Amino acid sequence: MNTRTLSLWSALCSGMLTLTAQTPFSWSPSAGPVVSINGNALDHPFAGGLTAPQWSSIDFDLDGDDDLFAFDRDGERVLLFERLPDGRFVERLDWEMGWPDLQHWVLLRDYDCDGQADLFTGFQNSVHVYRNVMTPATAGTPAFELAAQPLMASWNFGGGDEDLSVLCLTIDKPAIGDFNGDGALDIVTFTETSSTLYAFTGLTACGLDFECTNRCFGMWNEGFEDNSVFIGADHSCSFNVVDPRAARPASGGGYRHAGGTVSLLHLDDETPLPDLLVGDVSYPTLVALLLDDAVDGQDSTVFADPYFPSLLPHSGPEDTLSVPRFPAAYPVDYDADGITDLVVSPNTHIETDDDASVHVWRNAGTETAPVWEWVTDRFIQEGMLDVGRGAAPVWVDLDGDGLLDLALANKERYEGIGMTPTELALFKNTGTAQEAAFELWTESAIDFATNGIESAYPAFGDLDGDGDLDAVVGDELGVLHSYVNVAGPGAWPEFELDQLALVDSDGGLIDVGQFAAPQLVDVQGDGMLDLVVGHKNGTLKLFLGCESGWCSQGDWAGIQVDNQLGINGYSVPCLYEDAAGLRVFVANETGRVQDFGVVDAANWAAELPEVDDAIGGFAPGLRAAASMGDLNGDGLPELAIGIQNGGVRLYASGPLSVDESERTPADFAVYPNPGSSDRPSALRPLHGNGQAGTVDVWTLLGGQLLGASLPEGWTEWALPEVAPGAYLVRFTPTKTGAAPAAPVSFRWFVQD
């Protein structure tokens, strides 16, 4: 194994760094370089992918047209896309910071009649509401005030009126809109049995007063064990509110049946009443239910299309919407023609086609007499790098031309039940050392299927000493596989299987448990490649390159990464070497990258204490995998973080240190940013002690929260505990002589 040299390996990962002497970088989200597939540049390649997005319209820049808001319930991610004059949508990273804590589902609807979409979100089977208080001066920055926590309604089941929370099961997705045209929002949700619908009628225009007016809305019910629909004489509702009336959804008793989505919109022009689209957790189609006025004044289902829109007016090549599991429909005018279209996505990440999860059905008819026409199943998503489930990016110079290419592996890509291949895509850097640009070279660089390899994670290095890069690949079973590059130095790699399962120096199978994530790096500094391997249990295993093979050292450096539920961790090593030495960063299942400092070259086996539990404060999505490389030749690395949604987030770096003689008030920072209740923020000088001055904290609406004076030589000023949102922090240095006091301001974001 002494031929494993470091001459060409460039696949080292890294992470974001803290404001300490060890951390010469700062980080900010980046749209990244150009990435092209088949010659077409992607609009937002580093948006992170999509799995189960929920869609709403919002004019977020107040320019008069609707932009797009997406909440991906897989990882509880917020994404915003600006509508451009040419009709395209482009992600706006600056719009995505500072939103309230959001869970389960999110819909944006204007309840207070001010023309701005307010925020409704799920929480523990209830509904929380935030009022949008954005002004023209703060356009493009989220500004929300809590309006209801939880949202309440008046209920009467025969014992008199009582105030209870509006119910919406966390797995479900409700419908929210003014369904009866009285100026007040109404809400339709599934009942506890997920077989009938609640109707919560808004009682006050531009307000949040609700009454539960029906528990069997639409006079229909769904089968308890499947998505069959019962209407007319077959419908039963054994329990309802007193004097039910048309108001929106209701529900019927029976055995519990897990999960449903509901949307209301016009599907025909028979009546002014909206109709229903219902999705079930276990089925790929939407059921359309057409409503009519019943003799008792309730809305009643008179027609059902179990395979929407096959029995309704439609055109184009497709006649039935099909999402592998749990479709949810969102009425959105996607093409800005003034007529409501439908965007449909899965409401779960389980067994769904998550690289084709945004279906658009255009309304080619009118608002009240729609004609449905299938457009795409990758709306917005087609502009992203999205490799299915899980993404593992590695910056690496694959062909030895001095430019970093991009290797991008996935955990799996859904092609049907039991068909979820893992693949390794390669993107060639066709740009320059100062401006990278990437073009897809191949979607499948290695044949993993033949050997039953799943959840591939790659590492690159010259294993055989022939001057080109070979590959070591970890898999879901915790085993490592090696592939030799037969193309030769300077050529684009061609990988052939070398060892189906790597063994250690004693001849034993290298098996780290599950989800092996290797990195080839010289830990000892002896010029030989070593193997650092992350895995499901959250530690790092070290195998030194030695004369007799891979010499196992067991768990390395006392590292144990953070996790979600007190177990696992899914550690992914992300080591990066610079002038300070070998820095140890490890990505984890919470989506964050932890900093464990610099390896002591003289004591490489020593325990490494944690320096930061979330470098840069970033957590772009769950199951993070990270890699770093200098893409623009400035000597500072860019950071890619792959997440389980199948895409990659990119962060650009900049230097923190400047000549002290050139220090300005701007040499301060709010850190971490965003902050949270468990990661409180502070204003810190970046270079030694701070100069005297005053600091003020304001809301973005102009309300001052507090102010304080800071003496010469201060080192940190703790920011106050505040509600989630966006704030302005302003530092004004004390005036010296005739020189004006020039303030510097920071946007400070707070998450729950």
Residue pairs with C-beta under 8 A, 6 or more apart in sequence:
1 528
1 545
1 546
1 547
1 548
1 549
1 550
2 528
2 545
2 547
3 463
3 464
3 465
4 461
4 462
4 463
4 464
4 465
4 520
4 528
4 529
4 545
5 462
5 465
5 527
5 528
5 529
6 461
6 462
6 522
6 527
6 528
6 529
7 462
7 467
8 397
8 400
8 461
8 462
8 467
8 468
8 469
8 489
9 460
9 461
9 462
9 469
9 520
9 521
9 529
10 395
10 396
10 397
10 404
10 460
10 629
11 394
11 395
11 396
11 407
11 459
11 460
11 461
11 469
11 519
11 520
11 627
12 519
12 521
12 575
12 576
12 577
12 628
12 629
13 394
13 519
13 572
13 573
13 574
13 575
13 576
13 585
13 626
13 627
13 628
14 574
14 575
14 576
14 583
14 585
14 626
14 627
14 628
14 637
14 639
15 574
15 576
15 583
15 585
15 586
15 587
15 593
15 594
15 595
15 615
15 616
15 626
15 628
15 639
16 25
16 27
16 585
16 593
16 595
16 615
16 616
16 618
16 639
16 651
16 653
17 23
17 24
17 25
17 26
17 27
17 583
17 595
17 612
17 615
17 616
18 595
18 611
18 612
18 615
18 671
19 656
19 669
19 671
19 684
19 686
20 611
22 580
22 583
22 597
22 598
22 611
23 595
23 656
24 578
24 580
24 636
24 655
24 656
24 657
25 636
25 637
25 653
25 654
25 655
25 656
26 653
26 654
26 655
26 656
26 669
27 615
27 616
27 618
27 639
27 651
27 652
27 653
27 654
28 651
28 652
28 654
29 93
29 618
29 649
29 650
29 651
29 652
30 46
30 93
30 638
30 650
30 651
30 652
31 44
31 46
31 91
31 93
31 650
32 45
32 46
32 638
32 650
33 431
33 435
33 436
33 437
33 438
33 631
34 41
34 45
34 431
34 437
34 438
35 41
35 42
35 45
35 46
35 385
35 427
35 437
35 438
35 439
35 440
36 42
36 437
36 438
36 439
36 440
37 439
37 440
38 440
39 439
42 382
42 383
42 384
42 385
43 88
43 89
43 90
43 91
43 383
44 81
44 90
44 91
44 383
44 384
45 383
45 384
45 385
45 648
46 384
46 385
46 640
46 647
46 648
46 649
46 650
47 79
47 91
47 383
47 384
47 647
47 649
48 77
48 79
48 384
48 620
48 621
48 643
48 645
48 647
48 648
48 649
49 354
49 355
49 381
49 384
49 385
49 386
49 387
49 391
49 643
49 645
49 646
49 647
49 648
50 70
50 72
50 79
50 345
50 354
50 357
50 358
50 380
50 381
50 384
50 386
50 645
50 646
50 647
51 72
51 74
51 75
51 346
51 349
51 352
51 354
51 357
51 389
51 644
51 645
51 646
52 72
52 73
52 74
52 345
52 346
52 347
52 348
52 349
52 352
52 354
52 357
53 70
53 71
53 72
53 73
53 79
53 345
53 357
53 358
53 380
54 70
54 71
54 72
54 73
54 105
54 106
54 107
54 173
54 328
54 330
54 345
54 347
55 68
55 69
55 70
55 330
55 332
55 343
55 345
55 358
56 68
56 69
56 71
56 106
56 107
56 108
56 109
56 117
56 330
56 332
57 66
57 67
57 68
57 69
57 108
57 117
57 332
57 333
58 66
58 67
58 68
58 69
58 80
58 108
58 116
58 117
59 65
59 66
59 67
59 116
59 117
60 67
60 69
60 80
60 82
60 92
60 95
60 134
60 139
60 140
61 67
61 82
61 95
61 139
61 140
62 134
62 136
62 139
65 83
65 336
66 83
66 333
66 336
67 80
67 81
67 82
67 83
67 89
67 92
68 80
68 81
68 83
68 89
68 332
68 380
69 78
69 79
69 80
69 106
69 108
69 117
70 78
70 79
70 80
70 81
70 380
71 77
71 78
71 79
71 102
71 105
71 106
71 121
72 79
72 645
73 104
73 105
73 347
73 348
73 349
74 349
74 354
74 621
74 622
74 644
74 645
75 591
75 621
75 622
75 643
75 644
75 645
76 102
76 103
77 620
77 621
77 645
78 96
78 99
78 102
79 91
79 96
80 91
80 92
80 95
80 96
81 89
81 90
81 91
81 92
81 380
82 89
82 90
82 91
82 92
82 95
83 89
83 336
84 90
87 335
87 336
89 380
89 383
90 383
92 140
94 140
95 140
95 141
95 142
97 142
97 674
97 726
97 747
97 749
98 141
98 142
98 674
98 724
98 725
98 726
98 747
98 749
98 750
98 751
99 142
99 144
99 724
99 751
100 119
100 121
100 130
100 142
100 144
100 146
100 724
100 725
100 752
101 724
101 751
101 752
102 119
102 121
103 121
103 122
103 123
103 170
104 121
104 122
104 123
104 170
104 171
105 121
105 122
105 168
105 170
105 172
105 173
105 174
105 347
106 119
106 120
106 121
106 122
107 120
107 121
107 173
107 174
107 176
108 117
108 118
108 119
108 120
109 117
109 118
109 120
109 176
109 177
109 185
110 116
110 117
110 118
110 132
111 118
111 129
111 131
111 147
111 185
111 206
111 207
111 208
112 118
112 131
112 206
112 207
113 183
113 205
113 206
114 132
116 132
116 134
117 132
118 129
118 130
118 131
118 132
118 144
118 147
119 129
119 130
119 132
119 144
120 127
120 128
120 129
120 151
120 176
121 127
121 128
121 129
121 130
122 128
122 168
122 170
123 149
123 150
123 170
124 170
125 167
125 168
125 169
125 170
126 150
126 151
126 165
126 166
126 167
126 168
127 148
127 150
127 151
127 165
127 166
127 168
127 174
127 187
128 146
128 148
128 149
128 150
128 151
129 146
129 147
129 148
129 149
129 151
129 208
130 144
130 145
130 146
130 147
131 144
131 145
131 146
131 147
132 143
132 144
133 143
133 144
133 145
133 701
134 141
134 142
134 143
135 143
135 701
138 700
138 701
141 700
141 726
141 747
142 725
142 726
143 699
143 700
143 701
143 725
143 726
144 725
146 723
147 208
148 208
150 165
150 166
151 165
151 166
151 208
151 210
152 163
152 164
152 165
152 166
152 210
153 163
153 164
153 165
153 166
153 200
153 210
153 211
153 212
154 161
154 162
154 163
154 210
154 211
154 212
155 161
155 162
155 163
155 164
155 211
155 212
155 241
156 162
156 212
156 241
156 242
157 239
157 241
157 242
158 242
164 212
166 187
166 189
166 200
166 210
166 212
167 189
167 191
167 192
167 198
168 174
168 187
168 189
168 190
169 189
169 190
169 192
169 194
169 259
171 258
171 259
171 281
171 347
172 189
172 190
172 194
172 259
172 260
172 261
172 262
172 347
173 261
173 262
173 279
173 328
173 347
174 187
174 188
174 189
174 190
174 262
175 187
175 188
175 189
175 248
175 249
175 262
175 263
175 264
176 185
176 186
176 187
176 188
177 185
177 186
177 264
177 274
177 331
178 184
178 185
178 186
178 202
179 186
179 188
179 247
179 248
179 264
179 274
180 186
180 201
180 246
180 247
180 248
181 272
182 202
182 205
183 205
183 206
184 201
184 202
184 203
184 204
184 205
184 206
184 207
184 209
185 202
186 199
186 200
186 201
186 202
186 247
186 248
187 198
187 199
187 200
187 202
187 210
187 248
187 249
188 197
188 198
188 199
188 200
188 217
188 248
188 249
188 262
188 264
188 276
189 197
189 198
189 200
189 249
189 262
190 196
190 197
190 198
190 249
190 251
190 260
190 262
191 197
191 198
191 215
191 250
191 251
191 252
192 251
192 256
193 224
193 251
193 252
193 253
193 254
193 255
193 256
193 257
194 222
194 256
194 257
194 258
194 259
194 260
195 221
195 222
195 223
195 224
195 251
195 252
195 254
195 257
196 215
196 216
196 217
196 220
196 221
196 222
196 237
196 249
196 250
196 251
196 252
197 214
197 215
197 216
197 217
197 218
197 248
197 249
197 250
197 251
197 262
197 276
198 212
198 214
198 215
198 217
198 248
198 249
198 250
198 251
199 212
199 213
199 214
199 215
199 217
199 246
199 247
199 248
199 249
199 250
200 210
200 211
200 212
200 213
200 247
200 248
200 249
201 210
201 211
201 213
201 247
201 248
202 208
202 209
202 210
203 209
203 210
203 211
211 247
212 241
213 241
213 244
213 245
213 246
213 247
213 248
214 240
214 241
214 244
214 245
214 246
214 247
214 248
214 249
214 250
214 298
215 237
215 239
215 240
215 241
215 244
215 250
215 251
215 252
216 235
216 237
216 240
216 244
216 250
216 251
216 252
217 246
217 247
217 248
217 249
217 250
217 251
217 298
217 299
218 249
218 250
218 276
218 289
218 291
218 299
218 300
218 301
219 231
219 232
219 235
219 237
219 294
219 298
219 299
219 300
219 301
220 229
220 230
220 231
220 235
220 289
220 301
220 304
221 229
221 230
221 235
221 236
221 237
221 251
221 252
221 254
222 228
222 229
222 230
222 257
222 260
222 278
222 280
222 287
223 229
223 230
223 257
224 254
224 255
224 256
224 257
225 255
225 257
226 280
226 282
226 283
227 278
227 280
227 282
227 283
227 285
227 287
227 306
229 278
229 287
229 289
229 301
229 304
229 306
230 236
231 289
231 300
231 301
231 302
231 304
232 301
232 302
235 301
236 252
237 250
237 252
238 252
238 253
239 252
239 253
240 250
244 250
244 298
245 297
245 298
246 273
246 293
246 297
246 298
246 299
248 264
249 262
258 281
258 282
259 280
259 281
259 282
259 326
259 347
259 348
260 278
260 279
260 280
260 281
261 278
261 279
261 326
261 327
261 328
261 329
261 347
262 276
262 277
262 278
262 279
263 276
263 277
263 328
263 329
263 330
263 331
264 274
264 275
264 276
264 277
265 274
265 275
265 277
265 329
265 331
265 340
265 342
266 274
266 275
266 340
266 367
266 368
266 369
266 370
267 275
267 277
267 288
267 290
267 312
267 370
268 275
268 290
268 312
268 368
268 369
268 370
269 366
269 368
269 369
270 290
270 292
271 291
271 292
271 293
272 368
273 291
273 292
273 293
273 299
274 291
275 288
275 289
275 290
275 291
276 288
276 289
276 291
276 301
277 286
277 287
277 288
277 289
277 308
277 329
277 342
278 286
278 287
278 289
279 286
279 287
279 323
279 326
279 327
279 328
279 329
279 347
280 287
280 326
281 325
281 326
281 347
281 348
282 325
282 326
283 325
283 326
284 322
284 323
284 324
284 325
284 327
285 306
285 307
285 308
285 320
285 321
285 322
285 323
285 327
286 308
286 321
286 327
286 329
286 344
287 304
287 305
287 306
287 308
288 304
288 305
288 308
288 309
288 311
288 312
289 301
289 303
289 304
290 301
290 302
290 303
290 304
290 305
291 299
291 300
291 301
291 302
292 299
292 300
292 302
293 299
293 300
294 300
305 311
305 312
307 320
307 321
308 320
308 321
308 372
309 319
309 320
309 321
309 361
309 372
310 319
310 320
312 370
312 372
313 365
313 369
313 370
313 371
313 372
314 371
314 372
314 373
315 364
315 371
315 372
315 373
316 373
316 374
317 374
318 374
321 327
321 344
321 359
321 361
321 374
323 344
323 345
323 346
323 352
323 353
323 357
323 359
324 346
324 351
324 352
324 353
324 414
325 346
325 348
325 350
325 351
325 352
326 346
326 347
326 348
326 352
327 344
327 345
327 346
327 347
327 359
328 344
328 345
328 346
328 347
329 342
329 343
329 344
330 342
330 343
330 344
330 345
331 340
331 341
331 342
332 340
332 341
332 342
332 343
333 339
333 340
333 341
334 341
334 343
334 360
334 362
334 379
335 341
335 362
339 363
339 365
339 366
339 367
339 370
340 363
340 367
340 370
341 360
341 361
341 362
341 363
342 360
342 361
342 363
342 372
343 358
343 359
343 360
343 379
344 358
344 359
344 360
344 361
345 357
345 358
345 359
346 352
346 353
346 354
346 357
349 389
349 644
351 414
351 417
352 414
353 377
353 414
353 415
354 386
354 388
354 389
354 414
354 645
354 646
355 378
355 381
355 386
355 387
355 388
355 413
355 414
355 646
356 377
356 378
356 381
357 377
357 378
357 381
358 376
358 377
358 378
358 379
358 380
358 381
359 374
359 376
359 377
359 379
360 374
360 375
360 376
360 377
360 379
361 372
361 373
361 374
361 375
362 372
362 373
362 374
362 375
363 370
363 371
363 372
363 373
364 370
364 371
364 372
364 373
365 371
376 382
384 647
385 391
385 408
385 647
385 648
386 645
386 646
386 647
387 408
387 409
387 410
387 413
387 423
387 425
387 646
387 647
388 410
388 411
388 412
388 413
388 414
388 420
388 646
389 410
389 411
389 412
389 413
389 414
389 420
389 644
389 646
390 410
390 411
390 412
390 455
390 623
390 625
390 642
390 643
390 644
390 646
391 408
391 409
391 410
391 625
391 642
391 643
391 644
391 645
391 646
391 647
391 648
392 408
392 409
392 410
392 411
392 456
392 457
392 458
392 517
392 572
392 625
392 642
393 406
393 407
393 408
393 625
393 626
393 627
393 640
393 641
393 642
393 648
394 406
394 407
394 408
394 409
394 458
394 459
394 460
394 627
395 404
395 405
395 406
395 627
395 628
395 629
395 631
395 638
395 640
396 404
396 405
396 406
396 407
396 460
396 469
396 629
397 403
397 404
397 405
397 469
398 405
398 407
398 426
398 428
398 460
398 469
398 492
398 493
399 405
399 428
399 490
399 491
399 492
399 493
400 467
400 468
400 489
400 490
401 429
401 490
402 433
403 429
403 431
403 432
403 433
403 436
404 429
404 436
404 629
404 630
404 631
405 426
405 427
405 428
405 429
405 438
405 441
406 426
406 427
406 429
406 438
406 640
407 424
407 425
407 426
407 427
407 445
407 458
407 460
408 424
408 425
408 426
408 427
408 642
408 648
409 422
409 423
409 424
409 425
409 456
409 457
409 458
410 422
410 423
410 425
410 456
410 646
411 422
411 454
411 455
411 476
411 644
412 420
412 421
412 422
412 454
412 455
413 420
413 421
413 422
413 423
414 420
415 421
420 454
421 448
421 449
422 448
422 453
422 454
422 455
422 456
423 443
423 444
423 445
423 448
423 456
424 444
424 445
424 446
424 448
424 456
424 458
424 473
425 440
425 442
425 443
425 444
425 445
426 440
426 441
426 442
426 445
426 493
427 438
427 439
427 440
427 441
428 438
428 439
428 441
428 492
429 436
429 437
429 438
430 437
430 438
430 439
431 437
431 438
433 632
433 633
434 632
434 633
435 632
436 631
436 632
441 492
445 493
445 495
446 456
446 471
446 473
446 483
446 495
448 454
448 456
448 473
451 481
451 497
451 500
453 473
453 475
453 481
454 475
454 476
454 477
455 475
455 476
455 515
456 473
456 474
456 475
457 473
457 474
457 475
457 515
457 516
457 517
457 518
457 572
457 625
458 471
458 472
458 473
458 518
459 471
459 472
459 473
459 474
459 518
459 519
459 520
459 531
460 469
460 470
460 471
460 472
460 520
461 469
461 470
461 472
461 520
461 529
462 468
462 469
462 470
462 529
463 470
463 472
463 482
463 484
463 498
463 529
464 470
464 484
466 485
466 488
466 489
467 488
467 489
468 485
468 487
468 488
468 489
468 490
468 491
468 493
469 485
469 493
470 482
470 483
470 484
470 485
470 495
470 498
471 482
471 483
471 485
471 493
471 495
472 480
472 481
472 482
472 483
472 502
472 518
472 520
472 531
473 480
473 481
473 482
473 483
473 518
474 480
474 481
474 512
474 515
474 516
474 517
474 518
474 533
474 535
475 481
475 516
476 514
476 515
477 511
477 514
477 516
478 511
478 512
478 513
478 514
478 515
478 516
478 535
478 536
479 501
479 502
479 509
479 510
479 511
479 516
480 501
480 502
480 510
480 516
480 518
480 531
480 533
481 497
481 499
481 500
481 501
481 502
482 497
482 498
482 499
482 502
483 495
483 496
483 497
483 498
484 495
484 496
484 498
485 493
485 494
485 495
486 494
486 495
486 496
487 493
487 494
501 509
501 510
502 509
502 510
502 550
503 509
503 510
503 549
503 550
504 510
504 543
504 549
504 550
504 551
504 552
505 546
505 548
505 549
505 550
505 551
505 552
506 552
508 552
510 533
510 543
510 550
510 552
512 533
512 535
512 541
513 535
513 536
513 537
514 535
514 536
514 537
515 534
515 535
515 536
515 570
516 533
516 534
516 535
517 533
517 534
517 535
517 570
517 571
517 572
517 573
517 625
518 531
518 532
518 533
518 534
518 573
519 531
519 532
519 533
519 573
519 574
519 575
520 529
520 530
520 531
521 529
521 530
521 532
521 573
521 575
521 577
521 582
522 528
522 529
522 530
522 582
523 530
523 532
523 542
523 544
523 556
523 582
523 599
523 604
524 530
524 544
524 604
525 582
525 601
525 604
528 544
528 545
528 546
529 545
530 542
530 543
530 544
530 545
531 541
531 542
531 543
531 545
531 550
532 540
532 541
532 542
532 556
532 573
532 575
533 540
533 541
533 542
533 543
533 573
534 540
534 541
534 561
534 570
534 571
534 572
534 573
534 586
534 587
535 541
535 570
535 571
536 568
536 569
536 570
537 568
537 569
537 571
538 560
538 561
538 562
538 563
538 568
538 569
538 570
538 571
538 588
538 589
539 555
539 556
539 559
539 560
539 561
539 569
539 571
540 555
540 556
540 557
540 559
540 571
540 573
540 586
541 552
541 553
541 554
541 555
541 556
542 552
542 553
542 554
542 555
542 556
542 557
543 550
543 551
543 552
543 553
544 550
544 551
544 553
545 551
553 605
556 605
557 584
557 596
557 599
557 605
557 606
557 607
557 608
558 607
558 608
559 571
559 584
559 586
559 596
559 608
560 569
561 569
561 570
561 571
561 586
561 587
561 588
561 589
561 594
562 569
562 588
562 590
562 592
562 594
562 613
563 569
563 570
563 588
563 589
563 590
564 589
564 590
564 622
568 589
569 588
569 589
570 588
570 589
570 623
571 586
571 587
571 588
572 586
572 587
572 588
572 624
572 625
572 626
573 584
573 585
573 586
574 585
574 586
574 587
574 593
574 625
574 626
574 627
574 628
575 582
575 583
575 584
575 585
576 582
576 583
576 585
576 628
576 637
577 583
580 598
581 598
581 599
581 601
582 598
582 599
582 601
583 595
583 597
583 598
583 599
584 595
584 596
584 597
584 598
584 599
584 608
585 593
585 594
585 595
585 596
585 615
585 626
586 593
586 594
586 596
587 593
587 594
587 624
587 625
587 626
587 641
588 594
588 624
589 622
589 623
589 624
590 619
590 622
590 624
591 619
591 620
591 621
591 622
591 623
591 624
591 641
591 643
592 613
592 614
592 615
592 618
592 619
592 624
593 614
593 615
593 616
593 618
593 624
593 626
593 639
593 641
594 610
594 612
594 613
594 614
594 615
595 610
595 611
595 612
595 615
596 608
596 609
596 610
596 611
597 608
597 609
597 611
599 608
600 606
614 672
614 679
616 651
616 672
617 671
617 672
617 673
617 674
617 675
617 679
618 641
618 649
618 651
620 641
620 643
620 649
621 641
621 643
621 644
621 645
621 649
622 643
622 644
623 643
623 644
624 641
624 642
624 643
625 641
625 642
625 643
626 639
626 640
626 641
626 642
627 639
627 640
627 642
628 637
628 638
628 639
628 640
629 637
629 638
630 636
630 637
630 638
631 638
632 638
636 653
636 654
636 655
637 653
638 650
638 651
638 652
638 653
639 650
639 651
639 653
640 648
640 649
640 650
640 651
641 648
641 649
641 650
641 651
642 648
643 649
656 686
657 686
657 687
658 667
658 687
660 687
660 688
663 687
664 744
665 691
665 693
665 731
665 732
665 733
665 742
665 743
665 744
666 744
667 685
667 686
667 687
668 683
668 684
668 685
668 686
668 690
668 731
668 744
668 746
669 683
669 684
669 686
669 746
670 681
670 682
670 683
670 684
670 719
670 729
670 746
670 748
671 681
671 682
671 684
672 679
672 681
673 681
673 746
673 748
673 749
674 681
674 748
674 749
674 750
674 751
675 681
675 719
675 748
675 749
675 750
675 751
676 724
676 750
676 751
676 752
677 721
677 752
680 718
680 719
680 721
681 718
681 719
681 748
681 750
682 716
682 717
682 718
682 719
683 695
683 716
683 717
683 719
683 729
683 731
683 746
684 690
684 715
684 716
684 717
685 691
685 714
685 715
689 712
689 713
689 714
689 715
690 710
690 712
690 713
690 714
690 715
691 712
691 733
691 734
692 709
692 710
692 711
692 712
692 714
692 733
692 734
693 709
693 710
693 731
693 732
693 733
693 734
693 741
694 707
694 708
694 709
694 710
694 731
694 732
694 734
695 707
695 708
695 710
695 717
695 729
695 730
695 731
695 732
696 704
696 706
696 707
696 729
696 730
696 732
697 704
697 705
697 706
697 707
697 719
697 720
697 722
697 727
697 728
697 729
697 730
697 748
698 704
698 705
698 727
698 728
698 729
698 730
699 705
699 725
699 727
699 728
700 725
700 726
700 727
700 728
705 720
705 722
705 727
706 720
708 717
710 717
710 731
719 729
719 748
722 750
723 750
724 750
724 751
724 752
725 749
725 750
726 747
726 748
726 749
726 750
727 747
727 748
727 749
727 750
728 745
728 746
728 747
728 748
729 745
729 746
729 747
729 748
730 743
730 744
730 745
730 746
731 743
731 744
731 745
731 746
732 741
732 742
732 743
733 741
733 742
733 743
734 741
735 741
